[in-house]
Amino acid sequence: MVITGGIGVLGGLLARHLVATHGVGHLLLLSRRGPAAAGATELVADLTELGARVQVTGV
């Protein structure tokens, strides 16, 4: 699943919801700053802990 704006507040909420509620196992989070975006490391850790494989990419 691809989420644009995936590191922002709404993108993070959506990503967590998709993983926790719908069992999405693979996420590609797109962000202007990519892995350097504020909160990216924490979000990836949270999603990984929930069982998802996550990639963060800058656009």
SENU-126755 format. One record per residue (C-alpha): residue number from 1; residue in one letter; x, y negated, z. Coordinates in Angstrom, 2 decimals, always signed. Layout:
N
<i->NUM&aa->A&u->X&v->Y&w->Z>;
...
END
This chain:
59
<i->1&aa->M&u->+0.00&v->+0.00&w->+0.00>;
<i->2&aa->V&u->+1.32&v->-3.45&w->-0.90>;
<i->3&aa->I&u->+0.54&v->-6.44&w->+1.31>;
<i->4&aa->T&u->+1.51&v->-9.90&w->+0.12>;
<i->5&aa->G&u->+2.22&v->-12.28&w->+2.98>;
<i->6&aa->G&u->+2.83&v->-9.11&w->+4.95>;
<i->7&aa->I&u->+5.01&v->-10.63&w->+7.65>;
<i->8&aa->G&u->+2.63&v->-13.47&w->+8.51>;
<i->9&aa->V&u->+0.04&v->-13.28&w->+11.28>;
<i->10&aa->L&u->-2.81&v->-12.06&w->+9.07>;
<i->11&aa->G&u->-0.59&v->-9.73&w->+7.07>;
<i->12&aa->G&u->+0.75&v->-8.18&w->+10.26>;
<i->13&aa->L&u->-2.76&v->-7.68&w->+11.65>;
<i->14&aa->L&u->-3.87&v->-6.10&w->+8.39>;
<i->15&aa->A&u->-0.83&v->-3.82&w->+8.26>;
<i->16&aa->R&u->-1.33&v->-2.64&w->+11.85>;
<i->17&aa->H&u->-5.04&v->-2.03&w->+11.19>;
<i->18&aa->L&u->-4.38&v->-0.05&w->+8.01>;
<i->19&aa->V&u->-1.83&v->+2.17&w->+9.74>;
<i->20&aa->A&u->-3.63&v->+2.65&w->+13.07>;
<i->21&aa->T&u->-7.21&v->+2.93&w->+11.82>;
<i->22&aa->H&u->-6.95&v->+4.25&w->+8.28>;
<i->23&aa->G&u->-3.75&v->+6.28&w->+8.50>;
<i->24&aa->V&u->-1.86&v->+4.44&w->+5.76>;
<i->25&aa->G&u->+1.61&v->+5.96&w->+5.77>;
<i->26&aa->H&u->+3.59&v->+3.82&w->+3.32>;
<i->27&aa->L&u->+3.67&v->+0.02&w->+3.29>;
<i->28&aa->L&u->+5.47&v->-2.51&w->+1.14>;
<i->29&aa->L&u->+5.33&v->-5.90&w->+2.83>;
<i->30&aa->L&u->+6.07&v->-8.86&w->+0.57>;
<i->31&aa->S&u->+7.27&v->-12.09&w->+2.10>;
<i->32&aa->R&u->+8.97&v->-15.22&w->+0.81>;
<i->33&aa->R&u->+11.93&v->-14.67&w->+3.13>;
<i->34&aa->G&u->+11.92&v->-10.87&w->+3.02>;
<i->35&aa->P&u->+13.55&v->-9.09&w->+5.95>;
<i->36&aa->A&u->+14.91&v->-12.44&w->+7.22>;
<i->37&aa->A&u->+11.37&v->-13.67&w->+7.98>;
<i->38&aa->A&u->+10.59&v->-14.40&w->+11.61>;
<i->39&aa->G&u->+9.01&v->-11.35&w->+13.23>;
<i->40&aa->A&u->+9.89&v->-8.93&w->+10.42>;
<i->41&aa->T&u->+12.05&v->-6.68&w->+12.58>;
<i->42&aa->E&u->+9.41&v->-6.44&w->+15.31>;
<i->43&aa->L&u->+6.58&v->-5.75&w->+12.85>;
<i->44&aa->V&u->+8.55&v->-3.01&w->+11.10>;
<i->45&aa->A&u->+9.37&v->-1.44&w->+14.48>;
<i->46&aa->D&u->+5.69&v->-1.51&w->+15.51>;
<i->47&aa->L&u->+4.51&v->+0.01&w->+12.25>;
<i->48&aa->T&u->+7.24&v->+2.66&w->+12.30>;
<i->49&aa->E&u->+6.24&v->+3.58&w->+15.84>;
<i->50&aa->L&u->+2.68&v->+4.06&w->+14.57>;
<i->51&aa->G&u->+4.04&v->+6.50&w->+11.97>;
<i->52&aa->A&u->+4.34&v->+4.42&w->+8.80>;
<i->53&aa->R&u->+7.27&v->+4.07&w->+6.46>;
<i->54&aa->V&u->+7.79&v->+0.35&w->+5.83>;
<i->55&aa->Q&u->+9.80&v->-1.66&w->+3.34>;
<i->56&aa->V&u->+10.03&v->-5.47&w->+3.47>;
<i->57&aa->T&u->+10.90&v->-7.31&w->+0.28>;
<i->58&aa->G&u->+11.31&v->-11.00&w->-0.53>;
<i->59&aa->V&u->+9.50&v->-12.47&w->-3.50>;
END
